[in-house]
């Protein structure tokens, strides 16, 4: 795009991108993106009045003066600007995707690497076709290693995001039953996530692969052996991990060569063991000392309601309600069943984006819950509610209905799992726990 050099010069003078007039920072570049229900071209003048230096628009009706740059498509321009910026950076970029654990693993990798390097990692979950360009454009000239999270709910999305992030290294956390509707089933998930491996193969990049995962091992056959660093629980790995304890937080041993090190974490959930081991492996690859690796791990505190342990006045709550799919739900339920507590309660909400498999997957989770050591299960959402005559437990069609019930039937002195898809907004139940 011919406008990119000009826009890039403006970007270099401030390095601030804004896409929302409610969060304008003086001197920023305002990109007038379109959404399903809005056209930010109509807000461009307001952005300028708020202090934006330049407005990038794609509707000539809003071209008021030389501070407005008219382009063919604002979103494509943002993506192209990010590509251009990435091409100026000569640093390792770790591309990260997977069905579960992406954000936690990204945070763990960053917590370790920043013990030695000046790092950048995707903020929050800015991991889509808008978030990845914004993340890349947040990488500064003093950054030594970047970790870019890439999310997807359909095929070809990871392939596209790789053209922007241009990872030199990559990792797929795992393959699970997430976004089945968009990917077209489990095999579609594997195909979509494998696009990261395909990009690394084309660019002679290096992948970190969990040897304990049969799906990842099968997918990684497209890569040459010299371009893979393996981690896992058996002896044939660069880094070997052993879970020591997980009640309620994870402690593990990890072995490199003939030396074994012990480390503690503030993370709950046995399912996080592989995420921790992945971060250790990446830290080791980038030449951090065992002491630096352990220090980074032990200092990391989970946030954003992902595997977060919260003590309330009367209970201990495993806050894992940022999102959910059948794989992560099964892992969370299985985990609470293994923990020591006099009384255990699972409050679980509907899982979204499962398409035709939704009824079967909700049935499978409800069925699993009856086999586990959990004293009480509270199901919330229309998909779970449809099973109220089939399984034991308390069933509510909405979080509001569950809220009313909890007011009259308070949970006390319990270990509580709170998990569901983001759209269920289960955080509204936390004050009652």
Buried (B, 14 or more C-beta within 10 A) or exposed (E): BEBBEEBBEBBEEBBBBBBEBEEBBEBBBBBBBBEEEEBBBBBBBBBBEBEBBBBBBBBEEBBEEEBBBBBEEBBBBBBBBBBBBBEEBEBBBBBBBBBBBBBBBBBBBBBBBBBBBEBBBBEEBBBBBBBBBBBBBBBEEEBBBBBBBBBBBEBEBBBBBBEBBBBBBBBBBBBBBBBBBBBBBBEBBBBBBBBBBBBBBEEEBBBBBBBBBEBBBEBBEEBEEEBBBBBBBEEEBBBBBEBEEBEBBBEBEBBBEEEEBEBBBBBBBBBBBBBBBBBBBBBBBBEBEBEBBBBBBEEBEBEEBBBBBBEBEEBBBBBBBBBBBBBBBBBBBBBBBEBEBEBBBBBBBBBBBBBEBBEEBBBBBBEBBEEBEBEBBBBBBEBBBBBBEEBEBBBBBBBEEBBEBBEEEEBEEBBBBBBBBBBBBBBEBBEBB
